[in-house]
Amino acid sequence: MSAATAPSPATERARAFVTERLGEARAIGERLAALVDRPDDLVARARVELPRLEDPGYAAELARVIPGAGAVLGVRNTLMNAAGRPVVRALRRAPAEPVVTLATALARAPELELRALAPAVLRRALDVDPDAAWSVIREMARLARCWVDVDGLAGLVAVALLRDRSRWLELERLAVSASEWERRLVGSTIATIPHRVPAAGRPGLAAAPALAFVEGLMGDASPNVQKSLSWALRAWTAVDPDGTGRLLAAETAVAEATGDGHRAWVIRDALPALDAATATATRARLAGIRRRPGAPSTSRHTQPAAPLRELQQGLLRARTAAGTERWGTTMAMIERSRPA
């Protein structure tokens, strides 16, 4: 290994820390798994057991890079995954009620790491009781306090939308929410969806109204929402490159005409997904258009009667014969790729 690719001393220390405690993390997970039918006891036990895996330096870094995270236990992701895996396995045999109760208790926890376990737990509830699972998803979105809460939940929402496309209407409530975290969940979910589908099936997702949601949120004043929108646009080029390109061109014209720094930031951040010539020309058109502190949101979702009509039209297009056929093909590919 060359000096240029050698891991840093900090990385080496982190790896050694994880390796030394991996066995203990798995043992903790097995003890927690024995309590899946007693959710309150499981959460209480986790609060006692997980701090044994704390890395104080990592805890300080989490608090620094995740504003609003709340309490942090300082457990590295590899160790949390090792502790959580036996719990998720045990839930495969559990009925819906304790699964939903456990997911709710985790979602309400002040500790970041406990909240991060909730989506994996709720995935089991989505299998056995989708309506109850969506009730908890809504609560988790409402309780979200940082980008980690939102982006962790986005993977679960993406799976739920892929299984039942009528659930796209759930995103309408999130898109018009006063909470920046609920609005961010819209963009993060759209960004995550293509990664839950085999590459050959991604064009079939073009029947979904994803770009209608992104368009409605363009101009949002929250940097956290803006980041999710540029992420969504970059990801959606793998699904509908022409549609994404048209949206970016139209939004560039709006930003250029109005000096809208909110839109301009999102567009610039999405440009790496476009060809070099288009990206260069777009940057030139947006030169000098920057975000201004305190500038109000210009998105249509902040106006009365948000773009429900556009959303409904998108859902209608998704229900056309061609759209249904493409969607059905994509869903069949997803089902074949799921583990037994």
BAFI-763393 format. One record per atom (N, C-alpha, C): residue in one letter; x, y, z. Coordinates in steps of 0.2 Angstrom, whole numbers, padded with zeros to 4 digits, always signed. Example, Ala and Ser with C-alpha at 12.3 -4.5 7.8 and 13.67 -1.06 7.14 Angstrom:
<gudos>
a+0066-0028+0039/a+0062-0022+0039/a+0066-0016+0039/s+0064-0011+0035/s+0068-0005+0036/s+0064+0000+0039/
</gudos>
This chain:
<gudos>
m+0004-0006+0000/m+0000+0000+0000/m+0004+0006+0000/s+0003+0011-0005/s+0007+0017-0005/s+0005+0022+0001/a+0010+0027+0002/a+0009+0032+0007/a+0002+0036+0005/a+0001+0036-0001/a-0005+0041-0003/a-0011+0037-0001/t-0011+0030-0001/t-0018+0027+0000/t-0018+0024+0007/a-0012+0025+0011/a-0012+0022+0018/a-0017+0025+0022/p-0021+0022+0027/p-0026+0025+0031/p-0022+0029+0036/s-0026+0034+0038/s-0023+0039+0043/s-0023+0036+0050/p-0019+0039+0054/p-0019+0036+0061/p-0025+0036+0064/a-0030+0041+0063/a-0036+0041+0066/a-0040+0035+0063/t-0040+0034+0057/t-0044+0028+0054/t-0041+0022+0057/e-0035+0021+0058/e-0032+0015+0061/e-0034+0014+0068/r-0035+0020+0072/r-0037+0019+0079/r-0045+0017+0079/a-0048+0020+0074/a-0056+0018+0074/a-0057+0011+0072/r-0053+0008+0068/r-0053+0001+0066/r-0052-0003+0072/a-0046-0001+0075/a-0044-0005+0081/a-0050-0005+0086/f-0052+0001+0087/f-0058+0001+0092/f-0064-0003+0091/v-0066-0003+0084/v-0072-0007+0082/v-0070-0014+0083/t-0064-0016+0080/t-0062-0024+0081/t-0062-0026+0088/e-0060-0022+0092/e-0059-0024+0099/e-0066-0025+0103/r-0071-0022+0100/r-0078-0022+0104/r-0083-0025+0099/l-0081-0028+0094/l-0086-0031+0089/l-0090-0037+0093/g-0086-0041+0096/g-0089-0047+0100/g-0094-0044+0105/e-0092-0039+0109/e-0097-0037+0114/e-0103-0034+0111/a-0102-0030+0105/a-0108-0027+0102/a-0113-0033+0100/r-0110-0038+0097/r-0115-0044+0095/r-0118-0047+0101/a-0115-0048+0107/a-0117-0050+0113/a-0123-0046+0116/i-0122-0040+0115/i-0127-0035+0118/i-0133-0036+0113/g-0132-0036+0107/g-0138-0037+0102/g-0142-0043+0104/e-0138-0049+0106/e-0142-0055+0107/e-0146-0054+0114/r-0143-0050+0118/r-0147-0049+0125/r-0153-0045+0123/l-0152-0040+0119/l-0158-0035+0117/l-0163-0039+0113/a-0161-0044+0109/a-0166-0048+0105/a-0170-0052+0109/a-0168-0054+0115/a-0172-0058+0119/a-0178-0054+0122/l-0178-0047+0121/l-0183-0043+0124/l-0188-0040+0119/v-0188-0043+0113/v-0192-0039+0108/v-0199-0039+0109/d-0202-0044+0113/d-0209-0044+0115/d-0210-0040+0121/r-0205-0036+0123/r-0206-0031+0129/r-0202-0025+0127/p-0205-0021+0123/p-0202-0015+0120/p-0199-0010+0125/d-0203-0009+0130/d-0200-0004+0135/d-0194-0007+0138/d-0194-0013+0140/d-0188-0016+0143/d-0182-0016+0138/l-0183-0017+0132/l-0178-0017+0127/l-0175-0011+0127/v-0179-0005+0126/v-0176+0001+0126/v-0172+0003+0132/a-0175+0001+0138/a-0171+0003+0144/a-0165-0001+0145/r-0165-0007+0143/r-0159-0011+0143/r-0153-0008+0138/a-0156-0006+0132/a-0151-0003+0127/a-0148+0003+0130/r-0151+0007+0134/r-0148+0013+0137/r-0143+0011+0142/v-0143+0005+0145/v-0138+0003+0150/v-0132-0001+0146/e-0134-0004+0141/e-0129-0009+0138/e-0125-0005+0133/l-0128-0001+0128/l-0124+0003+0123/l-0119+0007+0125/p-0119+0011+0130/p-0114+0015+0132/p-0107+0012+0134/r-0107+0005+0134/r-0101+0002+0135/r-0097+0002+0129/l-0100+0003+0123/l-0097+0003+0117/l-0095+0011+0115/e-0096+0015+0119/e-0094+0022+0117/e-0087+0024+0116/d-0086+0028+0110/d-0080+0031+0108/d-0081+0038+0110/p-0078+0041+0115/p-0079+0048+0117/p-0077+0053+0111/g-0072+0051+0108/g-0070+0056+0102/g-0075+0056+0097/y-0078+0050+0095/y-0083+0049+0090/y-0089+0053+0093/a-0091+0052+0099/a-0097+0056+0102/a-0096+0063+0101/a-0090+0066+0102/a-0089+0073+0101/a-0090+0075+0094/e-0087+0071+0089/e-0088+0073+0082/e-0095+0072+0080/l-0099+0068+0082/l-0106+0067+0081/l-0110+0074+0083/a-0108+0076+0089/a-0112+0082+0091/a-0110+0088+0087/r-0104+0088+0084/r-0101+0093+0080/r-0104+0094+0073/v-0105+0088+0070/v-0107+0088+0063/v-0114+0086+0062/i-0118+0085+0067/i-0125+0084+0067/i-0129+0089+0072/p-0130+0095+0070/p-0133+0100+0074/p-0140+0097+0075/g-0142+0098+0082/g-0149+0096+0084/g-0150+0089+0085/a-0144+0085+0085/a-0145+0078+0086/a-0148+0076+0092/g-0147+0080+0097/g-0149+0078+0104/g-0144+0074+0108/a-0146+0070+0112/a-0141+0065+0116/a-0137+0060+0111/v-0131+0060+0112/v-0127+0055+0108/v-0124+0050+0112/l-0124+0043+0110/l-0120+0038+0114/l-0113+0037+0112/g-0112+0039+0106/g-0105+0039+0104/g-0103+0032+0101/v-0108+0028+0099/v-0107+0021+0097/v-0106+0021+0089/r-0100+0019+0087/r-0099+0019+0079/r-0104+0015+0076/n-0105+0017+0069/n-0110+0013+0065/n-0109+0006+0065/t-0103+0003+0064/t-0102-0004+0063/t-0104-0007+0070/l-0103-0005+0075/l-0105-0008+0082/l-0112-0007+0082/m-0115-0002+0081/m-0123-0001+0081/m-0126-0006+0076/n-0123-0007+0070/n-0126-0012+0066/n-0125-0019+0069/a-0120-0021+0072/a-0119-0027+0075/a-0124-0028+0081/a-0125-0023+0085/a-0130-0024+0090/a-0137-0024+0088/g-0138-0021+0082/g-0145-0021+0080/g-0147-0027+0076/r-0142-0030+0073/r-0144-0035+0068/r-0148-0041+0072/p-0146-0043+0078/p-0150-0049+0081/p-0157-0047+0083/v-0158-0040+0084/v-0165-0038+0086/v-0169-0038+0080/v-0166-0036+0074/v-0170-0036+0068/v-0172-0044+0066/r-0167-0048+0067/r-0168-0055+0065/r-0174-0058+0070/a-0174-0056+0076/a-0179-0059+0081/a-0186-0056+0079/l-0186-0050+0076/l-0193-0047+0074/l-0196-0051+0068/r-0192-0055+0065/r-0195-0059+0059/r-0201-0064+0062/r-0200-0065+0068/r-0205-0070+0071/r-0210-0067+0075/a-0210-0060+0076/a-0214-0056+0080/a-0220-0054+0077/p-0226-0054+0080/p-0232-0051+0077/p-0231-0043+0076/a-0236-0040+0073/a-0235-0033+0071/a-0235-0028+0078/e-0240-0030+0082/e-0241-0025+0088/e-0234-0023+0092/p-0230-0028+0094/p-0224-0027+0098/p-0219-0023+0093/v-0219-0025+0087/v-0214-0022+0082/v-0216-0014+0081/v-0222-0013+0081/v-0224-0006+0080/v-0223-0002+0087/t-0224-0005+0092/t-0223-0002+0099/t-0216-0001+0100/l-0211-0005+0098/l-0204-0005+0099/l-0202+0001+0094/a-0204+0001+0088/a-0202+0006+0083/a-0204+0013+0086/t-0210+0014+0089/t-0212+0020+0091/t-0208+0022+0097/a-0206+0018+0102/a-0202+0019+0107/a-0195+0022+0105/l-0192+0018+0100/l-0186+0020+0098/l-0186+0027+0094/a-0192+0028+0090/a-0192+0035+0087/a-0193+0041+0092/r-0195+0039+0098/r-0196+0045+0103/r-0190+0046+0107/a-0185+0041+0107/a-0180+0042+0111/a-0176+0048+0110/p-0173+0051+0115/p-0168+0057+0114/p-0162+0055+0112/e-0160+0049+0112/e-0153+0047+0110/e-0153+0046+0102/l-0148+0049+0099/l-0148+0048+0092/l-0147+0041+0089/e-0143+0037+0093/e-0142+0030+0090/e-0148+0026+0091/l-0152+0027+0096/l-0158+0023+0097/l-0163+0025+0092/r-0164+0031+0090/r-0168+0033+0085/r-0166+0030+0078/a-0160+0029+0077/a-0157+0027+0071/a-0159+0019+0070/l-0161+0016+0075/l-0163+0009+0075/l-0170+0008+0073/a-0174+0014+0073/a-0181+0013+0072/a-0183+0011+0065/p-0180+0014+0060/p-0182+0012+0053/p-0181+0004+0052/a-0175+0002+0054/a-0174-0006+0053/a-0180-0010+0056/v-0182-0008+0062/v-0187-0011+0066/v-0193-0010+0062/l-0195-0004+0060/l-0201-0003+0057/l-0202-0007+0050/r-0196-0008+0047/r-0196-0012+0041/r-0200-0018+0041/r-0200-0022+0047/r-0204-0028+0049/r-0211-0026+0049/a-0213-0021+0052/a-0220-0019+0053/a-0223-0017+0046/l-0219-0015+0041/l-0221-0013+0034/l-0223-0020+0031/d-0220-0025+0033/d-0221-0032+0030/d-0228-0034+0032/v-0229-0033+0038/v-0235-0037+0041/v-0241-0032+0042/d-0240-0026+0043/d-0246-0021+0044/d-0244-0014+0041/p-0244-0013+0035/p-0242-0007+0032/p-0246-0001+0035/d-0252-0001+0036/d-0256+0005+0039/d-0253+0007+0045/a-0251+0002+0050/a-0248+0004+0056/a-0241+0007+0055/a-0238+0004+0051/a-0231+0006+0049/a-0231+0013+0047/w-0236+0015+0042/w-0236+0022+0040/w-0238+0027+0046/s-0242+0024+0050/s-0243+0029+0056/s-0237+0031+0060/v-0233+0026+0061/v-0226+0027+0064/v-0222+0031+0060/i-0222+0030+0053/i-0217+0034+0049/i-0219+0041+0049/r-0226+0043+0049/r-0228+0050+0050/r-0226+0053+0057/e-0226+0049+0062/e-0224+0051+0068/e-0216+0053+0068/m-0212+0048+0065/m-0205+0049+0065/m-0203+0055+0061/a-0207+0056+0056/a-0206+0062+0052/a-0207+0068+0056/r-0212+0068+0060/r-0214+0074+0064/r-0209+0075+0069/l-0206+0070+0072/l-0202+0071+0078/l-0194+0072+0075/a-0193+0071+0069/a-0186+0072+0067/a-0183+0078+0069/r-0177+0078+0071/r-0174+0084+0074/r-0167+0085+0070/c-0165+0081+0066/c-0158+0082+0062/c-0158+0078+0056/w-0153+0080+0051/w-0153+0077+0045/w-0152+0069+0045/v-0149+0067+0051/v-0148+0059+0051/v-0155+0056+0052/d-0159+0059+0057/d-0166+0056+0058/d-0169+0055+0051/v-0169+0061+0047/v-0173+0061+0041/v-0170+0056+0035/d-0163+0056+0034/d-0160+0052+0029/d-0161+0045+0031/g-0160+0043+0037/g-0161+0036+0039/g-0168+0034+0038/l-0173+0038+0039/l-0180+0036+0038/l-0182+0036+0030/a-0178+0040+0026/a-0179+0040+0019/a-0179+0033+0016/g-0174+0029+0018/g-0174+0022+0015/g-0180+0018+0016/l-0183+0019+0022/l-0189+0015+0023/l-0195+0018+0019/v-0195+0024+0019/v-0201+0027+0015/v-0200+0025+0007/a-0194+0025+0005/a-0193+0023-0002/a-0195+0016-0003/v-0194+0012+0001/v-0196+0005+0001/v-0204+0005+0001/a-0207+0009+0005/a-0214+0009+0006/a-0218+0011-0001/l-0215+0016-0004/l-0217+0019-0010/l-0217+0014-0016/l-0211+0011-0016/l-0210+0006-0021/l-0215+0000-0021/r-0217-0002-0015/r-0222-0007-0014/r-0229-0005-0015/d-0231+0001-0014/d-0237+0004-0015/d-0237+0011-0017/r-0238+0012-0024/r-0237+0018-0027/r-0243+0023-0025/s-0248+0021-0022/s-0253+0025-0020/s-0251+0029-0014/r-0246+0027-0010/r-0243+0030-0005/r-0239+0037-0007/w-0238+0038-0013/w-0235+0044-0015/w-0239+0050-0012/l-0245+0049-0011/l-0249+0055-0009/l-0247+0057-0002/e-0244+0052+0002/e-0241+0054+0009/e-0236+0059+0008/l-0232+0060+0003/l-0227+0065+0002/l-0230+0072+0001/e-0236+0072-0001/e-0240+0079-0002/e-0240+0082+0005/r-0242+0079+0010/r-0242+0082+0017/r-0235+0084+0019/l-0230+0080+0018/l-0224+0082+0020/l-0221+0088+0016/a-0223+0088+0010/a-0220+0094+0005/a-0223+0100+0007/v-0229+0101+0010/v-0231+0107+0012/v-0231+0108+0020/s-0227+0104+0023/s-0226+0105+0031/s-0222+0111+0032/a-0223+0114+0038/a-0219+0119+0041/a-0212+0117+0043/s-0212+0111+0044/s-0205+0108+0047/s-0201+0107+0041/e-0195+0110+0041/e-0190+0109+0036/e-0188+0101+0036/w-0188+0098+0041/w-0186+0091+0041/w-0191+0086+0038/e-0197+0088+0038/e-0202+0084+0034/e-0202+0086+0027/r-0200+0092+0025/r-0199+0094+0018/r-0193+0090+0016/r-0188+0090+0020/r-0181+0087+0017/r-0183+0079+0016/l-0187+0076+0020/l-0189+0069+0019/l-0191+0068+0012/v-0195+0073+0009/v-0197+0072+0002/v-0191+0071-0003/g-0186+0076-0002/g-0181+0075-0007/g-0176+0069-0005/s-0175+0068+0001/s-0171+0062+0003/s-0174+0056+0000/t-0180+0055+0001/t-0184+0049-0001/t-0183+0048-0009/i-0184+0053-0013/i-0184+0053-0020/i-0176+0051-0022/a-0172+0054-0018/a-0164+0053-0020/a-0163+0045-0018/t-0166+0042-0013/t-0165+0035-0011/t-0168+0030-0016/i-0174+0032-0019/i-0178+0027-0022/i-0173+0023-0028/p-0170+0027-0032/p-0166+0023-0037/p-0161+0018-0035/h-0159+0019-0029/h-0154+0015-0026/h-0157+0008-0023/r-0164+0008-0023/r-0167+0002-0021/r-0170-0002-0026/v-0168+0000-0032/v-0170-0003-0039/v-0164-0006-0043/p-0164-0012-0046/p-0159-0014-0050/p-0158-0009-0056/a-0152-0008-0058/a-0151-0003-0063/a-0155-0003-0069/a-0156-0010-0071/a-0161-0011-0077/a-0168-0009-0076/g-0170-0008-0070/g-0177-0007-0069/g-0178+0001-0068/r-0173+0005-0067/r-0174+0012-0065/r-0178+0016-0070/p-0177+0015-0077/p-0181+0019-0081/p-0189+0018-0080/g-0191+0012-0077/g-0198+0011-0076/g-0200+0016-0070/l-0196+0019-0066/l-0198+0023-0061/l-0200+0030-0064/a-0199+0031-0070/a-0201+0038-0073/a-0208+0039-0073/a-0212+0034-0072/a-0219+0034-0071/a-0221+0038-0064/a-0217+0038-0059/a-0218+0041-0053/a-0218+0048-0053/p-0221+0052-0049/p-0222+0059-0049/p-0216+0063-0045/a-0210+0060-0045/a-0205+0062-0041/a-0203+0069-0043/l-0202+0071-0050/l-0200+0077-0052/l-0205+0083-0051/a-0211+0081-0050/a-0217+0086-0048/a-0215+0088-0041/f-0213+0083-0037/f-0212+0085-0030/f-0206+0090-0030/v-0201+0088-0033/v-0194+0092-0033/v-0196+0099-0036/e-0200+0099-0041/e-0201+0106-0044/e-0205+0110-0039/g-0210+0107-0036/g-0214+0111-0031/g-0210+0114-0025/l-0204+0110-0023/l-0200+0112-0018/l-0194+0117-0020/m-0193+0117-0026/m-0188+0122-0029/m-0189+0129-0026/g-0184+0132-0023/g-0185+0139-0020/g-0186+0139-0013/d-0186+0133-0010/d-0186+0132-0003/d-0180+0136+0001/a-0182+0139+0006/a-0177+0143+0009/a-0172+0139+0014/s-0174+0133+0015/s-0170+0129+0020/s-0164+0126+0017/p-0158+0127+0019/p-0152+0124+0016/p-0153+0116+0017/n-0156+0114+0022/n-0157+0107+0023/n-0161+0104+0018/v-0166+0107+0016/v-0171+0105+0010/v-0167+0106+0004/q-0164+0111+0003/q-0160+0112-0004/q-0155+0106-0005/k-0152+0104+0000/k-0147+0099-0001/k-0150+0092-0003/s-0156+0091+0000/s-0160+0085-0002/s-0162+0085-0009/l-0164+0091-0011/l-0167+0092-0018/l-0161+0091-0023/s-0155+0094-0022/s-0150+0093-0027/s-0148+0086-0027/w-0148+0082-0021/w-0146+0075-0021/w-0152+0071-0025/a-0158+0073-0024/a-0163+0070-0028/a-0162+0071-0036/l-0161+0077-0038/l-0160+0078-0045/l-0154+0074-0048/r-0148+0074-0044/r-0143+0070-0046/r-0145+0062-0047/a-0148+0060-0042/a-0150+0053-0042/a-0155+0051-0048/w-0160+0056-0049/w-0165+0055-0054/w-0163+0055-0061/t-0157+0057-0062/t-0154+0057-0069/t-0153+0050-0071/a-0152+0045-0066/a-0152+0038-0068/a-0159+0035-0070/v-0164+0039-0068/v-0171+0036-0070/v-0174+0040-0076/d-0173+0046-0076/d-0176+0050-0081/d-0172+0056-0083/p-0166+0055-0087/p-0161+0060-0088/p-0164+0066-0092/d-0169+0064-0097/d-0172+0070-0101/d-0176+0074-0097/g-0181+0071-0093/g-0185+0075-0088/g-0181+0079-0083/t-0176+0076-0080/t-0172+0080-0075/t-0169+0086-0079/g-0166+0084-0085/g-0163+0090-0088/g-0168+0096-0090/r-0174+0094-0092/r-0179+0099-0093/r-0181+0103-0087/l-0181+0099-0082/l-0183+0103-0075/l-0177+0108-0073/l-0171+0105-0074/l-0165+0110-0072/l-0165+0116-0077/a-0166+0115-0083/a-0166+0120-0088/a-0172+0125-0086/a-0178+0123-0085/a-0183+0128-0083/a-0182+0131-0077/e-0179+0128-0072/e-0177+0131-0065/e-0172+0136-0066/t-0167+0135-0070/t-0162+0139-0072/t-0164+0146-0075/a-0169+0145-0079/a-0172+0151-0082/a-0176+0155-0077/v-0179+0152-0072/v-0182+0156-0067/v-0177+0159-0062/a-0172+0155-0060/a-0167+0158-0056/a-0163+0164-0059/e-0162+0164-0066/e-0159+0169-0069/e-0163+0175-0070/a-0169+0174-0071/a-0174+0180-0072/a-0176+0183-0065/t-0176+0180-0060/t-0178+0182-0054/t-0172+0184-0049/g-0166+0181-0050/g-0161+0182-0045/g-0162+0177-0039/d-0165+0172-0040/d-0167+0167-0035/d-0161+0163-0033/g-0158+0165-0027/g-0152+0161-0025/g-0153+0154-0022/h-0159+0153-0019/h-0161+0147-0017/h-0161+0142-0023/r-0164+0144-0028/r-0165+0139-0034/r-0157+0138-0037/a-0154+0144-0037/a-0147+0143-0040/a-0143+0139-0036/w-0143+0138-0030/w-0139+0134-0026/w-0140+0127-0028/v-0147+0125-0028/v-0149+0118-0029/v-0146+0116-0036/i-0147+0120-0041/i-0145+0119-0048/i-0138+0118-0048/r-0134+0122-0045/r-0127+0121-0046/r-0124+0115-0043/d-0128+0113-0037/d-0126+0107-0033/d-0128+0101-0037/a-0133+0101-0042/a-0135+0095-0046/a-0131+0095-0052/l-0127+0100-0054/l-0124+0100-0061/l-0119+0094-0062/p-0115+0091-0057/p-0111+0086-0058/p-0114+0080-0062/a-0121+0079-0061/a-0124+0074-0064/a-0125+0075-0072/l-0124+0081-0074/l-0125+0083-0081/l-0119+0082-0085/d-0120+0083-0092/d-0114+0083-0096/d-0110+0089-0095/a-0104+0089-0097/a-0099+0095-0095/a-0101+0101-0099/a-0103+0101-0105/a-0105+0107-0109/a-0111+0110-0106/t-0116+0106-0104/t-0122+0109-0101/t-0121+0112-0094/a-0117+0108-0090/a-0115+0111-0083/a-0111+0118-0084/t-0106+0118-0089/t-0103+0124-0089/t-0107+0130-0091/a-0112+0129-0096/a-0116+0134-0098/a-0121+0136-0093/t-0123+0132-0089/t-0128+0133-0083/t-0124+0137-0078/r-0118+0135-0076/r-0114+0139-0071/r-0113+0146-0074/a-0112+0147-0080/a-0111+0154-0083/a-0118+0158-0082/r-0123+0155-0083/r-0130+0159-0083/r-0131+0161-0075/l-0129+0156-0071/l-0130+0158-0064/l-0125+0162-0060/a-0120+0164-0064/a-0114+0167-0061/a-0117+0173-0057/g-0115+0174-0051/g-0117+0180-0046/g-0123+0179-0043/i-0127+0174-0044/i-0134+0173-0041/i-0132+0169-0035/r-0133+0171-0029/r-0131+0168-0023/r-0137+0168-0018/r-0137+0164-0013/r-0142+0164-0008/r-0140+0170-0003/r-0146+0173-0001/r-0145+0179+0003/r-0148+0178+0010/p-0145+0179+0015/p-0147+0178+0022/p-0154+0181+0023/g-0159+0177+0025/g-0165+0180+0027/g-0170+0180+0021/a-0168+0178+0015/a-0172+0179+0009/a-0178+0174+0010/p-0184+0176+0008/p-0190+0171+0009/p-0190+0165+0004/s-0193+0160+0006/s-0194+0155+0001/s-0198+0157-0005/t-0197+0154-0010/t-0200+0156-0017/t-0204+0149-0019/s-0204+0144-0016/s-0206+0138-0018/s-0214+0138-0019/r-0217+0134-0023/r-0224+0134-0024/r-0227+0131-0018/h-0223+0126-0015/h-0226+0123-0009/h-0227+0127-0003/t-0224+0133-0003/t-0226+0138+0002/t-0232+0142+0001/q-0235+0142-0005/q-0241+0146-0006/q-0247+0142-0005/p-0252+0145-0003/p-0259+0142-0003/p-0260+0138-0009/a-0264+0132-0008/a-0266+0128-0013/a-0259+0126-0017/a-0255+0123-0013/a-0248+0120-0016/a-0250+0115-0022/p-0245+0113-0025/p-0246+0110-0032/p-0249+0104-0032/l-0255+0103-0029/l-0258+0097-0028/l-0261+0095-0035/r-0263+0100-0039/r-0265+0098-0046/r-0259+0095-0050/e-0253+0097-0050/e-0247+0095-0053/e-0246+0087-0051/l-0247+0087-0044/l-0246+0080-0041/l-0251+0075-0044/q-0257+0077-0044/q-0262+0073-0046/q-0261+0071-0053/q-0259+0076-0057/q-0258+0074-0064/q-0252+0069-0065/g-0247+0070-0061/g-0242+0065-0061/g-0244+0058-0059/l-0248+0058-0054/l-0251+0051-0052/l-0255+0048-0058/l-0259+0053-0061/l-0263+0050-0067/l-0259+0048-0072/r-0253+0051-0074/r-0249+0049-0079/r-0246+0042-0077/a-0245+0041-0071/a-0242+0035-0068/a-0247+0029-0069/r-0253+0031-0069/r-0258+0025-0070/r-0260+0024-0077/t-0257+0027-0082/t-0259+0025-0089/t-0256+0018-0090/a-0259+0016-0096/a-0257+0009-0097/a-0250+0008-0098/a-0246+0013-0101/a-0239+0012-0102/a-0236+0013-0096/g-0238+0018-0092/g-0235+0018-0085/g-0236+0012-0081/t-0242+0009-0081/t-0243+0004-0077/t-0238-0002-0079/e-0238-0003-0085/e-0233-0009-0088/e-0226-0008-0086/r-0224-0001-0086/r-0217+0000-0084/r-0216-0001-0077/w-0221+0002-0073/w-0220+0001-0066/w-0220-0006-0064/g-0225-0010-0067/g-0226-0017-0065/g-0219-0021-0067/t-0216-0020-0072/t-0210-0023-0074/t-0204-0021-0069/t-0204-0015-0067/t-0199-0013-0062/t-0200-0016-0055/m-0207-0017-0053/m-0208-0020-0046/m-0207-0027-0047/a-0208-0030-0052/a-0206-0038-0053/a-0199-0039-0052/m-0195-0034-0055/m-0187-0035-0054/m-0185-0034-0047/i-0189-0029-0043/i-0187-0028-0036/i-0189-0034-0032/e-0195-0037-0033/e-0196-0043-0029/e-0192-0049-0031/r-0189-0049-0037/r-0184-0055-0038/r-0178-0054-0034/s-0176-0047-0033/s-0170-0046-0030/s-0170-0046-0023/r-0176-0046-0020/r-0177-0046-0012/r-0174-0053-0010/p-0171-0053-0004/p-0169-0059-0001/p-0175-0063+0001/a-0175-0070+0001/a-0181-0074+0003/a-0182-0073+0011/
</gudos>
